[in-house]
C-alpha cells in the first residue's frame, strides 16, 4: 500500500503542477470577480467535483473488490466508501486546505464553506448519484481527470470568496502551493488509496487509473 501511495503521488505530481499553474492563470484573468459570484460558481464546481469523485472512488472499490464479498455487505460498504471518499475528502480539498491558505494570507473574507452542510440539498444527492453510477457502470479514467480539474477550480473560487483585495506576487505564490497540496494529496487518496483500504485479496478488473 505504501508503494502504491508513493507511486500514485509521484505519477500525479506533474499533472497537478500543470493544473495549479492553469489555476493561477485563471485567477489572474478573473481577479476582479465579486465574492458573491465566486460563491455561486464554487457551488457549481464543488458539487461537480463531488459527483465525479464519488463515481471514481466507488468504481475503484467495485472494480477491485473481492468476488467473495457477501452480497449483503456490498452495497453498505460501497455507500460508505463512495460517500466518505468523495464528500469527506472533497471538503478537505476544496474548502479546508484553501481556507488554511486564506488564514496564512490573512484574507478579509475568509470562511470555511462546508458544502454537504451549507448546500446539503445539492451536494449530498450528487454524491449518492455518483455512487449509483459506479454500482451499475463503474468507470475511473475520465472521472478521475475531470475531478482533478474541478477540484483545482473549486479551490480557486473558494479563495476568490475570501480575498477581497488585490493580491501581490507573494500571495499568488502561496496560493499556488496550497492549490497543489489541495489537489495532489486528497485526489490521490480519495480516488485510489481510500477505496483500496476496503479491498482484501480483491480482483483487478480495470486499467490503471491514470
Secondary structure as GFF3:
##gff-version 3
##sequence-region A 1 210
A	DSSP	alpha_helix	2	29	.	.	.	ID=ss1
A	DSSP	alpha_helix	35	64	.	.	.	ID=ss2
A	DSSP	alpha_helix	71	83	.	.	.	ID=ss3
A	DSSP	pi_helix	84	88	.	.	.	ID=ss4
A	DSSP	alpha_helix	89	91	.	.	.	ID=ss5
A	DSSP	pi_helix	92	96	.	.	.	ID=ss6
A	DSSP	alpha_helix	97	104	.	.	.	ID=ss7
A	DSSP	alpha_helix	115	118	.	.	.	ID=ss8
A	DSSP	alpha_helix	120	136	.	.	.	ID=ss9
A	DSSP	alpha_helix	141	163	.	.	.	ID=ss10
A	DSSP	alpha_helix	169	188	.	.	.	ID=ss11
A	DSSP	pi_helix	189	193	.	.	.	ID=ss12
A	DSSP	alpha_helix	194	196	.	.	.	ID=ss13
###
